[in-house]
Amino acid sequence: MELTGKQRAQLRGMANGLGTILHVGKDGIGENLLRQADSALEARELIKGRVLENSMLSSRQAAQAVAEATGAAVVQVIGTRFVLYRPSRKKDRADRIILVQSKEK
């Protein structure tokens, strides 16, 4: 999934007030973490994660790995935190996040 700059900016603003729900620790990215990320993305569409100091992965590596495994897009990586987005497959259209559309030339 590819996001435009305007869509990334919109999602960064929305993620600003979110709490961190994913924590990547010394065990790295396992099956349980991916299952948790997948269910959180389905329910919320936009989630924030954090890589703990004892992890062997960098924030960028962890964000890319979780995004690839769940079919999400990496919105932002700052310090030890990252933000992922994936449109929900089960939510009603009215409850989904509506992304800004880029104007075609």
Secondary structure as the mmCIF struct_conf table of DSSP 4:
data_model
#
loop_
_struct_conf.conf_type_id
_struct_conf.id
_struct_conf.beg_label_comp_id
_struct_conf.beg_label_asym_id
_struct_conf.beg_label_seq_id
_struct_conf.end_label_comp_id
_struct_conf.end_label_asym_id
_struct_conf.end_label_seq_id
HELX_RH_AL_P HELX_RH_AL_P1 GLY A 5 ALA A 15
TURN_TY1_P TURN_TY1_P1 ASN A 16 GLY A 17
HELX_LH_PP_P HELX_LH_PP_P1 LEU A 18 GLY A 19
STRN STRN1 THR A 20 VAL A 24
TURN_TY1_P TURN_TY1_P2 LYS A 26 ASP A 27
BEND BEND1 ILE A 29 ILE A 29
HELX_RH_AL_P HELX_RH_AL_P2 GLU A 31 ARG A 44
BEND BEND2 GLU A 45 GLU A 45
STRN STRN2 LEU A 46 VAL A 51
TURN_TY1_P TURN_TY1_P3 GLU A 53 ASN A 54
BEND BEND3 MET A 56 LEU A 57
HELX_RH_AL_P HELX_RH_AL_P3 SER A 59 THR A 70
TURN_TY1_P TURN_TY1_P4 GLY A 71 GLY A 71
STRN STRN3 ALA A 73 ILE A 78
TURN_TY1_P TURN_TY1_P5 GLY A 79 THR A 80
STRN STRN4 ARG A 81 TYR A 85
BEND BEND4 ARG A 89 LYS A 91
HELX_RH_3T_P HELX_RH_3T_P1 ARG A 93 ASP A 95
BEND BEND5 ARG A 96 ARG A 96
HELX_LH_PP_P HELX_LH_PP_P2 LEU A 99 GLU A 104
#
